[in-house]
């Protein structure tokens, strides 16, 4: 019997079918079977699982797993439930996702630079008032996280003429980016940024990263774009910073609980734009191509693709 690849997911049936057909097309010589349809023998032998919001008990029921390929870029839920000696986790790193995220960061940066939230409020109140134009070259966009997504976003926004600052765990040199690292570096970057874009993974170190102290360190009138994970920002502290007028606006694509609960103040706050986690959706076809490359390399060489550092959390 040829070895089966497990698809362990808890996603909409339609979405799972989309992934299955893209994966089958990209991996014509492999058999990929949803976990629930695998025989006991297939479960006993599978070395690779492709996962999306998997039930940890299902992953644990595949005793021969060597590595799991996530269909998402963010793997905080997997890491949180992962056994110490568990198989290697490989997250999705897809250039198409980086391009999509960079496009979203540029789009919402323009939204803020061109004062669209204020003009929407003016129209609602029938106010004819011309605000001062701010050139991109007079504004600094600070990107938290200079990984696959942050680096692409920084390059795209720099190309549009904005000044760029970037913050990462390890010190870095990135063309056209004023780089910062460490706790002091974070405060320094927040102080100079007109728009802060959050693209760090959610880990024990980044949970509640943007709290009252750090939001207060942001420039008066600055704006926030959070496209990484909700708990990186302390929602009540953000609301207080918006209510006081210290921050002008927040564009939020991610929340502590998703879908955002109906009673949340964020829904109706005039200085908040709520997006339903759409800044960089996974593209079935390009994701399947990336995964096919990883699996083909593993089959050919036995070498595992680059994995998540569980201790670091990303
Ligand atoms: P990545 O390649 O792993 O990059 C992570 C970056 O964050 C790295 O630059 C890393 O620093 C930095 N970082 C991590 N922990 C840090 C800390 N404690 N202090 C300072 N910097 C820290 O991740 P990615 O592919 O760019 O993805 C980032 C996140 O975007 C994902 O984890 C996911 O949560 C989110 N995401 C959201 C969507 C959406 O649709 N909203 C879609 C995809 C992904 P080093 O460079 O020093 O390692």
py3Dmol code that shows the C-alpha trace and the ligand (Angstrom):
import py3Dmol

protein = """\
ATOM      1  CA  UNK A   1       0.000   0.000   0.000  1.00  0.00           C
ATOM      2  CA  UNK A   2       1.384   3.455  -0.908  1.00  0.00           C
ATOM      3  CA  UNK A   3       1.657   5.912   1.973  1.00  0.00           C
ATOM      4  CA  UNK A   4      -1.237   8.298   2.463  1.00  0.00           C
ATOM      5  CA  UNK A   5      -0.975  11.988   3.403  1.00  0.00           C
ATOM      6  CA  UNK A   6      -3.534  12.984   6.053  1.00  0.00           C
ATOM      7  CA  UNK A   7      -5.583  16.155   5.722  1.00  0.00           C
ATOM      8  CA  UNK A   8      -6.542  17.057   9.282  1.00  0.00           C
ATOM      9  CA  UNK A   9      -8.831  20.047   9.326  1.00  0.00           C
ATOM     10  CA  UNK A  10     -11.749  21.671  11.049  1.00  0.00           C
ATOM     11  CA  UNK A  11     -12.800  24.140   8.361  1.00  0.00           C
ATOM     12  CA  UNK A  12     -15.909  24.602   6.192  1.00  0.00           C
ATOM     13  CA  UNK A  13     -16.570  21.596   3.928  1.00  0.00           C
ATOM     14  CA  UNK A  14     -16.424  23.860   0.870  1.00  0.00           C
ATOM     15  CA  UNK A  15     -13.033  25.243   1.902  1.00  0.00           C
ATOM     16  CA  UNK A  16     -11.716  21.735   2.615  1.00  0.00           C
ATOM     17  CA  UNK A  17     -12.919  20.539  -0.808  1.00  0.00           C
ATOM     18  CA  UNK A  18     -11.130  23.527  -2.420  1.00  0.00           C
ATOM     19  CA  UNK A  19      -7.858  22.635  -0.703  1.00  0.00           C
ATOM     20  CA  UNK A  20      -8.241  18.930  -1.520  1.00  0.00           C
ATOM     21  CA  UNK A  21      -8.722  19.528  -5.222  1.00  0.00           C
ATOM     22  CA  UNK A  22      -5.836  22.060  -5.401  1.00  0.00           C
ATOM     23  CA  UNK A  23      -3.565  19.665  -3.495  1.00  0.00           C
ATOM     24  CA  UNK A  24      -4.580  16.702  -5.668  1.00  0.00           C
ATOM     25  CA  UNK A  25      -3.765  18.737  -8.799  1.00  0.00           C
ATOM     26  CA  UNK A  26      -0.383  19.870  -7.409  1.00  0.00           C
ATOM     27  CA  UNK A  27       0.549  16.406  -6.093  1.00  0.00           C
ATOM     28  CA  UNK A  28      -0.749  13.942  -8.726  1.00  0.00           C
ATOM     29  CA  UNK A  29       1.426  11.111  -7.396  1.00  0.00           C
ATOM     30  CA  UNK A  30       0.286  11.419  -3.781  1.00  0.00           C
ATOM     31  CA  UNK A  31      -2.894  10.218  -2.084  1.00  0.00           C
ATOM     32  CA  UNK A  32      -4.322  12.835   0.260  1.00  0.00           C
ATOM     33  CA  UNK A  33      -7.224  11.712   2.423  1.00  0.00           C
ATOM     34  CA  UNK A  34      -9.229  13.615   5.068  1.00  0.00           C
ATOM     35  CA  UNK A  35      -8.438  12.191   8.516  1.00  0.00           C
ATOM     36  CA  UNK A  36     -12.046  11.050   9.090  1.00  0.00           C
ATOM     37  CA  UNK A  37     -11.937   8.903   5.920  1.00  0.00           C
ATOM     38  CA  UNK A  38      -8.566   7.227   6.622  1.00  0.00           C
ATOM     39  CA  UNK A  39      -8.424   3.525   7.473  1.00  0.00           C
ATOM     40  CA  UNK A  40      -6.647   2.379  10.654  1.00  0.00           C
ATOM     41  CA  UNK A  41      -3.753   1.191   8.476  1.00  0.00           C
ATOM     42  CA  UNK A  42      -3.477   4.536   6.647  1.00  0.00           C
ATOM     43  CA  UNK A  43      -3.471   6.363  10.011  1.00  0.00           C
ATOM     44  CA  UNK A  44      -0.770   4.064  11.368  1.00  0.00           C
ATOM     45  CA  UNK A  45       1.605   4.732   8.434  1.00  0.00           C
ATOM     46  CA  UNK A  46       1.124   8.407   7.530  1.00  0.00           C
ATOM     47  CA  UNK A  47       4.342  10.407   7.906  1.00  0.00           C
ATOM     48  CA  UNK A  48       2.975  13.737   6.650  1.00  0.00           C
ATOM     49  CA  UNK A  49      -0.196  15.591   7.632  1.00  0.00           C
ATOM     50  CA  UNK A  50      -1.530  18.777   6.073  1.00  0.00           C
ATOM     51  CA  UNK A  51      -3.423  20.656   8.768  1.00  0.00           C
ATOM     52  CA  UNK A  52      -5.873  23.530   9.168  1.00  0.00           C
ATOM     53  CA  UNK A  53      -7.320  24.131  12.650  1.00  0.00           C
ATOM     54  CA  UNK A  54      -6.767  20.432  13.442  1.00  0.00           C
ATOM     55  CA  UNK A  55      -8.273  18.721  16.454  1.00  0.00           C
ATOM     56  CA  UNK A  56      -5.115  17.814  18.492  1.00  0.00           C
ATOM     57  CA  UNK A  57      -6.592  14.367  19.221  1.00  0.00           C
ATOM     58  CA  UNK A  58      -6.730  13.657  15.466  1.00  0.00           C
ATOM     59  CA  UNK A  59      -3.061  14.591  15.045  1.00  0.00           C
ATOM     60  CA  UNK A  60      -2.196  12.420  18.045  1.00  0.00           C
ATOM     61  CA  UNK A  61      -3.988   9.521  16.348  1.00  0.00           C
ATOM     62  CA  UNK A  62      -1.289   9.528  13.603  1.00  0.00           C
ATOM     63  CA  UNK A  63       1.583   7.846  15.512  1.00  0.00           C
ATOM     64  CA  UNK A  64       4.090   7.743  12.637  1.00  0.00           C
ATOM     65  CA  UNK A  65       3.973  11.475  11.736  1.00  0.00           C
ATOM     66  CA  UNK A  66       7.329  13.100  10.981  1.00  0.00           C
ATOM     67  CA  UNK A  67       6.064  16.559  10.051  1.00  0.00           C
ATOM     68  CA  UNK A  68       2.885  18.538   9.590  1.00  0.00           C
ATOM     69  CA  UNK A  69       2.368  21.188   6.966  1.00  0.00           C
ATOM     70  CA  UNK A  70       0.090  24.025   8.105  1.00  0.00           C
ATOM     71  CA  UNK A  71      -2.244  25.603   5.568  1.00  0.00           C
ATOM     72  CA  UNK A  72      -1.982  28.864   7.532  1.00  0.00           C
ATOM     73  CA  UNK A  73       0.966  31.223   8.049  1.00  0.00           C
ATOM     74  CA  UNK A  74       0.061  31.764  11.723  1.00  0.00           C
ATOM     75  CA  UNK A  75       0.560  28.650  13.832  1.00  0.00           C
ATOM     76  CA  UNK A  76      -0.021  29.904  17.403  1.00  0.00           C
ATOM     77  CA  UNK A  77      -2.918  27.503  18.026  1.00  0.00           C
ATOM     78  CA  UNK A  78      -0.891  24.521  16.821  1.00  0.00           C
ATOM     79  CA  UNK A  79       2.156  25.514  18.869  1.00  0.00           C
ATOM     80  CA  UNK A  80       0.039  26.000  22.020  1.00  0.00           C
ATOM     81  CA  UNK A  81      -1.314  22.432  21.843  1.00  0.00           C
ATOM     82  CA  UNK A  82       1.867  20.729  20.558  1.00  0.00           C
ATOM     83  CA  UNK A  83       3.462  17.886  22.543  1.00  0.00           C
ATOM     84  CA  UNK A  84       7.137  18.429  23.470  1.00  0.00           C
ATOM     85  CA  UNK A  85       8.390  15.624  21.212  1.00  0.00           C
ATOM     86  CA  UNK A  86       5.736  16.179  18.554  1.00  0.00           C
ATOM     87  CA  UNK A  87       6.424  16.114  14.799  1.00  0.00           C
ATOM     88  CA  UNK A  88       7.928  19.197  13.170  1.00  0.00           C
ATOM     89  CA  UNK A  89       5.485  21.981  12.249  1.00  0.00           C
ATOM     90  CA  UNK A  90       6.025  23.649   8.884  1.00  0.00           C
ATOM     91  CA  UNK A  91       4.020  26.836   8.402  1.00  0.00           C
ATOM     92  CA  UNK A  92       2.854  28.206   5.067  1.00  0.00           C
ATOM     93  CA  UNK A  93       5.263  30.694   3.523  1.00  0.00           C
ATOM     94  CA  UNK A  94       3.786  31.669   0.173  1.00  0.00           C
ATOM     95  CA  UNK A  95       4.979  34.589  -1.964  1.00  0.00           C
ATOM     96  CA  UNK A  96       1.419  35.127  -3.160  1.00  0.00           C
ATOM     97  CA  UNK A  97       0.279  35.563   0.443  1.00  0.00           C
ATOM     98  CA  UNK A  98       3.114  38.051   1.042  1.00  0.00           C
ATOM     99  CA  UNK A  99       2.033  39.959  -2.087  1.00  0.00           C
ATOM    100  CA  UNK A 100      -1.605  39.982  -0.978  1.00  0.00           C
ATOM    101  CA  UNK A 101      -0.680  41.181   2.508  1.00  0.00           C
ATOM    102  CA  UNK A 102       1.608  43.891   1.103  1.00  0.00           C
ATOM    103  CA  UNK A 103      -1.265  45.055  -1.121  1.00  0.00           C
ATOM    104  CA  UNK A 104      -3.598  45.194   1.913  1.00  0.00           C
ATOM    105  CA  UNK A 105      -1.055  47.134   3.973  1.00  0.00           C
ATOM    106  CA  UNK A 106      -0.600  49.645   1.143  1.00  0.00           C
ATOM    107  CA  UNK A 107      -4.370  49.973   0.591  1.00  0.00           C
ATOM    108  CA  UNK A 108      -5.134  50.704   4.240  1.00  0.00           C
ATOM    109  CA  UNK A 109      -2.070  52.932   4.583  1.00  0.00           C
ATOM    110  CA  UNK A 110      -3.486  55.076   1.751  1.00  0.00           C
ATOM    111  CA  UNK A 111      -6.902  54.982   3.465  1.00  0.00           C
ATOM    112  CA  UNK A 112      -5.316  56.565   6.531  1.00  0.00           C
ATOM    113  CA  UNK A 113      -2.910  58.894   4.694  1.00  0.00           C
ATOM    114  CA  UNK A 114      -5.762  60.320   2.568  1.00  0.00           C
ATOM    115  CA  UNK A 115      -7.950  60.808   5.696  1.00  0.00           C
ATOM    116  CA  UNK A 116     -10.754  58.610   4.376  1.00  0.00           C
ATOM    117  CA  UNK A 117     -12.211  57.893   7.869  1.00  0.00           C
ATOM    118  CA  UNK A 118     -12.497  61.644   8.538  1.00  0.00           C
ATOM    119  CA  UNK A 119     -14.039  62.377   5.105  1.00  0.00           C
ATOM    120  CA  UNK A 120     -16.590  59.575   5.660  1.00  0.00           C
ATOM    121  CA  UNK A 121     -17.584  61.217   8.967  1.00  0.00           C
ATOM    122  CA  UNK A 122     -17.717  64.642   7.273  1.00  0.00           C
ATOM    123  CA  UNK A 123     -20.018  63.325   4.533  1.00  0.00           C
ATOM    124  CA  UNK A 124     -22.315  61.747   7.122  1.00  0.00           C
ATOM    125  CA  UNK A 125     -22.578  65.206   8.820  1.00  0.00           C
ATOM    126  CA  UNK A 126     -22.735  67.182   5.496  1.00  0.00           C
ATOM    127  CA  UNK A 127     -19.472  68.983   6.347  1.00  0.00           C
ATOM    128  CA  UNK A 128     -17.484  70.544   3.451  1.00  0.00           C
ATOM    129  CA  UNK A 129     -13.965  70.882   4.855  1.00  0.00           C
ATOM    130  CA  UNK A 130     -10.650  70.397   3.054  1.00  0.00           C
ATOM    131  CA  UNK A 131      -8.030  68.764   5.236  1.00  0.00           C
ATOM    132  CA  UNK A 132      -4.321  69.441   4.763  1.00  0.00           C
ATOM    133  CA  UNK A 133      -2.760  66.949   2.335  1.00  0.00           C
ATOM    134  CA  UNK A 134       0.043  64.830   3.825  1.00  0.00           C
ATOM    135  CA  UNK A 135       2.663  63.557   1.390  1.00  0.00           C
ATOM    136  CA  UNK A 136       3.796  59.931   1.779  1.00  0.00           C
ATOM    137  CA  UNK A 137       7.364  61.211   2.030  1.00  0.00           C
ATOM    138  CA  UNK A 138       6.366  63.172   5.149  1.00  0.00           C
ATOM    139  CA  UNK A 139       4.944  60.087   6.883  1.00  0.00           C
ATOM    140  CA  UNK A 140       6.637  57.137   8.572  1.00  0.00           C
ATOM    141  CA  UNK A 141       5.024  53.706   8.503  1.00  0.00           C
ATOM    142  CA  UNK A 142       6.369  51.467  11.291  1.00  0.00           C
ATOM    143  CA  UNK A 143       6.078  47.736  10.645  1.00  0.00           C
ATOM    144  CA  UNK A 144       6.130  45.403  13.665  1.00  0.00           C
ATOM    145  CA  UNK A 145       7.581  42.116  12.406  1.00  0.00           C
ATOM    146  CA  UNK A 146      10.009  41.877   9.507  1.00  0.00           C
ATOM    147  CA  UNK A 147       9.314  38.303   8.430  1.00  0.00           C
ATOM    148  CA  UNK A 148       7.833  36.939   5.203  1.00  0.00           C
ATOM    149  CA  UNK A 149       4.848  39.301   5.374  1.00  0.00           C
ATOM    150  CA  UNK A 150       6.373  42.341   7.117  1.00  0.00           C
ATOM    151  CA  UNK A 151       9.327  42.559   4.735  1.00  0.00           C
ATOM    152  CA  UNK A 152       7.091  42.408   1.644  1.00  0.00           C
ATOM    153  CA  UNK A 153       4.720  45.018   3.125  1.00  0.00           C
ATOM    154  CA  UNK A 154       7.607  47.323   4.033  1.00  0.00           C
ATOM    155  CA  UNK A 155       9.019  47.124   0.484  1.00  0.00           C
ATOM    156  CA  UNK A 156       5.618  47.847  -1.098  1.00  0.00           C
ATOM    157  CA  UNK A 157       4.908  50.846   1.146  1.00  0.00           C
ATOM    158  CA  UNK A 158       8.472  52.168   0.680  1.00  0.00           C
ATOM    159  CA  UNK A 159       7.950  51.928  -3.093  1.00  0.00           C
ATOM    160  CA  UNK A 160       4.871  54.152  -2.668  1.00  0.00           C
ATOM    161  CA  UNK A 161       7.112  56.838  -1.169  1.00  0.00           C
ATOM    162  CA  UNK A 162       6.510  56.451   2.577  1.00  0.00           C
ATOM    163  CA  UNK A 163       9.386  56.414   5.064  1.00  0.00           C
ATOM    164  CA  UNK A 164       9.621  52.967   6.639  1.00  0.00           C
ATOM    165  CA  UNK A 165      10.675  51.788  10.083  1.00  0.00           C
ATOM    166  CA  UNK A 166      10.677  48.114  11.055  1.00  0.00           C
ATOM    167  CA  UNK A 167      10.949  46.157  14.287  1.00  0.00           C
ATOM    168  CA  UNK A 168      11.964  42.529  14.754  1.00  0.00           C
ATOM    169  CA  UNK A 169      13.222  40.218  17.529  1.00  0.00           C
ATOM    170  CA  UNK A 170      16.718  39.928  16.079  1.00  0.00           C
ATOM    171  CA  UNK A 171      18.576  42.984  14.759  1.00  0.00           C
ATOM    172  CA  UNK A 172      18.340  43.240  10.956  1.00  0.00           C
ATOM    173  CA  UNK A 173      19.425  45.290   7.992  1.00  0.00           C
ATOM    174  CA  UNK A 174      16.692  45.750   5.400  1.00  0.00           C
ATOM    175  CA  UNK A 175      17.042  48.048   2.362  1.00  0.00           C
ATOM    176  CA  UNK A 176      15.042  51.296   2.735  1.00  0.00           C
ATOM    177  CA  UNK A 177      13.966  50.399   6.286  1.00  0.00           C
ATOM    178  CA  UNK A 178      15.143  52.063   9.517  1.00  0.00           C
ATOM    179  CA  UNK A 179      15.369  48.943  11.679  1.00  0.00           C
ATOM    180  CA  UNK A 180      14.812  48.505  15.421  1.00  0.00           C
ATOM    181  CA  UNK A 181      14.831  45.522  17.787  1.00  0.00           C
ATOM    182  CA  UNK A 182      14.342  44.808  21.470  1.00  0.00           C
ATOM    183  CA  UNK A 183      12.050  46.570  23.978  1.00  0.00           C
ATOM    184  CA  UNK A 184      13.808  49.955  23.733  1.00  0.00           C
ATOM    185  CA  UNK A 185      13.830  49.707  19.958  1.00  0.00           C
ATOM    186  CA  UNK A 186      10.064  49.170  20.002  1.00  0.00           C
ATOM    187  CA  UNK A 187       9.424  52.395  21.931  1.00  0.00           C
ATOM    188  CA  UNK A 188      11.811  54.284  19.630  1.00  0.00           C
ATOM    189  CA  UNK A 189       9.976  52.997  16.577  1.00  0.00           C
ATOM    190  CA  UNK A 190       6.517  53.728  17.983  1.00  0.00           C
ATOM    191  CA  UNK A 191       7.578  57.322  18.763  1.00  0.00           C
ATOM    192  CA  UNK A 192       8.431  58.115  15.134  1.00  0.00           C
ATOM    193  CA  UNK A 193       5.646  56.250  13.296  1.00  0.00           C
ATOM    194  CA  UNK A 194       2.530  57.955  11.904  1.00  0.00           C
ATOM    195  CA  UNK A 195       1.024  54.563  11.071  1.00  0.00           C
ATOM    196  CA  UNK A 196       1.970  51.365  12.937  1.00  0.00           C
ATOM    197  CA  UNK A 197       1.342  48.084  11.107  1.00  0.00           C
ATOM    198  CA  UNK A 198       1.267  44.953  13.235  1.00  0.00           C
ATOM    199  CA  UNK A 199       2.643  41.817  11.517  1.00  0.00           C
ATOM    200  CA  UNK A 200       4.261  39.896  14.378  1.00  0.00           C
ATOM    201  CA  UNK A 201       3.128  36.339  15.143  1.00  0.00           C
ATOM    202  CA  UNK A 202       1.182  35.747  18.358  1.00  0.00           C
ATOM    203  CA  UNK A 203       3.572  34.215  20.916  1.00  0.00           C
ATOM    204  CA  UNK A 204       4.018  34.430  24.696  1.00  0.00           C
ATOM    205  CA  UNK A 205       6.264  37.440  24.008  1.00  0.00           C
ATOM    206  CA  UNK A 206       3.940  39.319  21.664  1.00  0.00           C
ATOM    207  CA  UNK A 207       0.633  38.715  23.496  1.00  0.00           C
ATOM    208  CA  UNK A 208      -0.500  42.156  24.804  1.00  0.00           C
ATOM    209  CA  UNK A 209       2.529  43.737  23.090  1.00  0.00           C
ATOM    210  CA  UNK A 210       0.592  46.918  22.314  1.00  0.00           C
ATOM    211  CA  UNK A 211      -0.632  47.779  25.807  1.00  0.00           C
ATOM    212  CA  UNK A 212      -1.426  51.180  27.383  1.00  0.00           C
ATOM    213  CA  UNK A 213       2.254  52.047  27.898  1.00  0.00           C
ATOM    214  CA  UNK A 214       3.244  51.319  24.300  1.00  0.00           C
ATOM    215  CA  UNK A 215       0.125  52.862  22.793  1.00  0.00           C
ATOM    216  CA  UNK A 216       0.901  55.999  24.807  1.00  0.00           C
ATOM    217  CA  UNK A 217       4.417  55.983  23.326  1.00  0.00           C
ATOM    218  CA  UNK A 218       2.902  56.274  19.834  1.00  0.00           C
ATOM    219  CA  UNK A 219       2.868  59.696  18.193  1.00  0.00           C
ATOM    220  CA  UNK A 220      -0.201  61.805  19.055  1.00  0.00           C
ATOM    221  CA  UNK A 221      -2.670  61.392  16.179  1.00  0.00           C
ATOM    222  CA  UNK A 222      -0.992  58.214  14.883  1.00  0.00           C
ATOM    223  CA  UNK A 223      -3.020  55.263  13.564  1.00  0.00           C
ATOM    224  CA  UNK A 224      -2.774  51.497  13.961  1.00  0.00           C
ATOM    225  CA  UNK A 225      -3.294  48.677  11.458  1.00  0.00           C
ATOM    226  CA  UNK A 226      -3.464  45.223  13.044  1.00  0.00           C
ATOM    227  CA  UNK A 227      -3.238  42.448  10.452  1.00  0.00           C
ATOM    228  CA  UNK A 228      -1.503  39.786  12.605  1.00  0.00           C
ATOM    229  CA  UNK A 229      -3.513  38.466  15.571  1.00  0.00           C
ATOM    230  CA  UNK A 230      -6.024  40.162  17.893  1.00  0.00           C
ATOM    231  CA  UNK A 231      -4.380  39.433  21.265  1.00  0.00           C
ATOM    232  CA  UNK A 232      -1.177  41.276  20.217  1.00  0.00           C
ATOM    233  CA  UNK A 233      -3.148  44.457  20.999  1.00  0.00           C
ATOM    234  CA  UNK A 234      -4.959  45.005  24.329  1.00  0.00           C
ATOM    235  CA  UNK A 235      -8.414  45.977  23.061  1.00  0.00           C
ATOM    236  CA  UNK A 236      -9.499  48.025  26.092  1.00  0.00           C
ATOM    237  CA  UNK A 237      -6.228  49.949  26.079  1.00  0.00           C
ATOM    238  CA  UNK A 238      -6.637  50.634  22.352  1.00  0.00           C
ATOM    239  CA  UNK A 239     -10.206  51.870  22.897  1.00  0.00           C
ATOM    240  CA  UNK A 240      -8.967  54.186  25.662  1.00  0.00           C
ATOM    241  CA  UNK A 241      -6.231  55.567  23.373  1.00  0.00           C
ATOM    242  CA  UNK A 242      -8.835  56.197  20.629  1.00  0.00           C
ATOM    243  CA  UNK A 243     -11.421  57.685  23.026  1.00  0.00           C
ATOM    244  CA  UNK A 244      -8.868  60.115  24.453  1.00  0.00           C
ATOM    245  CA  UNK A 245      -7.927  61.233  20.936  1.00  0.00           C
ATOM    246  CA  UNK A 246      -4.301  60.149  21.417  1.00  0.00           C
ATOM    247  CA  UNK A 247      -4.685  57.764  18.456  1.00  0.00           C
ATOM    248  CA  UNK A 248      -6.715  58.827  15.429  1.00  0.00           C
ATOM    249  CA  UNK A 249      -7.875  55.506  13.976  1.00  0.00           C
ATOM    250  CA  UNK A 250      -7.422  51.725  14.039  1.00  0.00           C
ATOM    251  CA  UNK A 251      -7.901  49.333  11.120  1.00  0.00           C
ATOM    252  CA  UNK A 252      -8.439  45.880  12.621  1.00  0.00           C
ATOM    253  CA  UNK A 253      -8.596  42.626  10.655  1.00  0.00           C
ATOM    254  CA  UNK A 254      -8.061  40.314  13.637  1.00  0.00           C
ATOM    255  CA  UNK A 255      -9.672  40.081  17.069  1.00  0.00           C
ATOM    256  CA  UNK A 256      -9.427  38.292  20.424  1.00  0.00           C
ATOM    257  CA  UNK A 257     -12.471  36.293  19.398  1.00  0.00           C
ATOM    258  CA  UNK A 258     -13.465  35.713  15.746  1.00  0.00           C
ATOM    259  CA  UNK A 259     -16.032  36.376  14.445  1.00  0.00           C
ATOM    260  CA  UNK A 260     -15.990  39.622  16.463  1.00  0.00           C
ATOM    261  CA  UNK A 261     -18.744  39.325  19.094  1.00  0.00           C
ATOM    262  CA  UNK A 262     -21.887  41.397  18.298  1.00  0.00           C
ATOM    263  CA  UNK A 263     -21.643  43.356  21.574  1.00  0.00           C
ATOM    264  CA  UNK A 264     -18.075  44.574  20.982  1.00  0.00           C
ATOM    265  CA  UNK A 265     -17.622  48.360  21.100  1.00  0.00           C
ATOM    266  CA  UNK A 266     -15.236  48.011  18.154  1.00  0.00           C
ATOM    267  CA  UNK A 267     -18.130  47.422  15.704  1.00  0.00           C
ATOM    268  CA  UNK A 268     -19.591  50.902  16.106  1.00  0.00           C
ATOM    269  CA  UNK A 269     -16.579  52.950  17.198  1.00  0.00           C
ATOM    270  CA  UNK A 270     -16.228  55.902  14.782  1.00  0.00           C
ATOM    271  CA  UNK A 271     -12.426  55.615  14.829  1.00  0.00           C
ATOM    272  CA  UNK A 272     -12.311  51.875  14.128  1.00  0.00           C
ATOM    273  CA  UNK A 273     -12.508  50.017  10.820  1.00  0.00           C
ATOM    274  CA  UNK A 274     -13.525  46.382  11.346  1.00  0.00           C
ATOM    275  CA  UNK A 275     -12.474  43.836   8.711  1.00  0.00           C
ATOM    276  CA  UNK A 276     -13.443  40.130   8.886  1.00  0.00           C
ATOM    277  CA  UNK A 277      -9.907  38.620   8.742  1.00  0.00           C
ATOM    278  CA  UNK A 278      -9.469  39.185   5.017  1.00  0.00           C
ATOM    279  CA  UNK A 279      -6.141  40.971   4.669  1.00  0.00           C
ATOM    280  CA  UNK A 280      -4.292  37.960   3.206  1.00  0.00           C
ATOM    281  CA  UNK A 281      -6.443  34.882   2.594  1.00  0.00           C
ATOM    282  CA  UNK A 282      -4.658  31.678   1.632  1.00  0.00           C
ATOM    283  CA  UNK A 283      -4.769  31.100  -2.145  1.00  0.00           C
ATOM    284  CA  UNK A 284      -5.641  27.399  -2.717  1.00  0.00           C
ATOM    285  CA  UNK A 285      -3.552  27.095  -5.865  1.00  0.00           C
ATOM    286  CA  UNK A 286      -0.346  28.848  -4.795  1.00  0.00           C
ATOM    287  CA  UNK A 287      -0.494  27.288  -1.314  1.00  0.00           C
ATOM    288  CA  UNK A 288      -0.853  23.844  -2.899  1.00  0.00           C
ATOM    289  CA  UNK A 289       2.176  24.561  -5.125  1.00  0.00           C
ATOM    290  CA  UNK A 290       4.298  25.544  -2.100  1.00  0.00           C
ATOM    291  CA  UNK A 291       3.195  22.429  -0.216  1.00  0.00           C
ATOM    292  CA  UNK A 292       3.868  20.229  -3.258  1.00  0.00           C
ATOM    293  CA  UNK A 293       7.427  21.602  -3.431  1.00  0.00           C
ATOM    294  CA  UNK A 294       7.966  20.860   0.286  1.00  0.00           C
ATOM    295  CA  UNK A 295       6.598  17.325  -0.032  1.00  0.00           C
ATOM    296  CA  UNK A 296       8.526  16.557  -3.235  1.00  0.00           C
ATOM    297  CA  UNK A 297      11.789  17.717  -1.599  1.00  0.00           C
ATOM    298  CA  UNK A 298      11.098  15.549   1.443  1.00  0.00           C
ATOM    299  CA  UNK A 299      10.304  12.489  -0.687  1.00  0.00           C
ATOM    300  CA  UNK A 300      13.462  13.052  -2.778  1.00  0.00           C
ATOM    301  CA  UNK A 301      15.952  13.807   0.002  1.00  0.00           C
ATOM    302  CA  UNK A 302      14.384  12.827   3.350  1.00  0.00           C
ATOM    303  CA  UNK A 303      15.186  16.370   4.547  1.00  0.00           C
ATOM    304  CA  UNK A 304      12.402  18.178   6.405  1.00  0.00           C
ATOM    305  CA  UNK A 305      11.346  21.647   5.278  1.00  0.00           C
ATOM    306  CA  UNK A 306      12.351  24.493   7.598  1.00  0.00           C
ATOM    307  CA  UNK A 307      10.145  24.235  10.683  1.00  0.00           C
ATOM    308  CA  UNK A 308       8.675  26.318  13.481  1.00  0.00           C
ATOM    309  CA  UNK A 309      10.812  26.813  16.583  1.00  0.00           C
ATOM    310  CA  UNK A 310       8.381  25.632  19.270  1.00  0.00           C
ATOM    311  CA  UNK A 311      10.286  27.311  22.131  1.00  0.00           C
ATOM    312  CA  UNK A 312      10.288  30.642  20.271  1.00  0.00           C
ATOM    313  CA  UNK A 313       6.637  30.157  19.275  1.00  0.00           C
ATOM    314  CA  UNK A 314       6.937  30.966  15.557  1.00  0.00           C
TER     315      UNK A 314
END
"""
ligand_1 = """\
48
LIG
P 7.435 35.307 10.115
O 8.024 35.179 8.766
O 7.670 34.224 11.114
O 7.957 36.709 10.719
C 7.704 37.076 12.025
C 8.431 38.373 12.316
O 8.046 38.819 13.626
C 9.959 38.218 12.312
O 10.564 39.376 11.784
C 10.262 38.099 13.802
O 11.552 38.543 14.192
C 9.219 39.023 14.384
N 8.981 38.700 15.789
C 8.516 37.547 16.325
N 8.490 37.632 17.667
C 8.964 38.847 17.976
C 9.204 39.517 19.198
N 8.953 38.932 20.387
N 9.725 40.759 19.168
C 9.999 41.354 17.971
N 9.797 40.782 16.775
C 9.278 39.534 16.789
O 5.839 35.499 10.034
P 4.987 36.017 8.783
O 4.857 34.960 7.742
O 5.514 37.338 8.368
O 3.546 36.178 9.448
C 3.322 37.044 10.554
C 1.933 36.820 11.127
O 0.933 37.375 10.258
C 1.498 35.367 11.256
O 2.052 34.773 12.401
C -0.014 35.494 11.356
O -0.371 35.674 12.714
C -0.312 36.780 10.616
N -1.112 36.550 9.388
C -2.305 37.193 9.264
C -3.062 37.019 8.112
C -4.388 37.730 7.942
O -5.086 37.474 6.960
N -4.765 38.646 8.824
C -2.597 36.183 7.089
C -1.386 35.543 7.248
C -0.649 35.729 8.398
P 12.905 37.834 13.630
O 12.993 38.288 12.183
O 13.961 38.390 14.466
O 12.679 36.358 13.755
"""
view = py3Dmol.view(width=600, height=400)
view.addModel(protein, "pdb")
view.setStyle({"model": 0}, {"cartoon": {"style": "trace"}})
view.addModel(ligand_1, "xyz")
view.setStyle({"model": 1}, {"stick": {}})
view.zoomTo()
view.show()
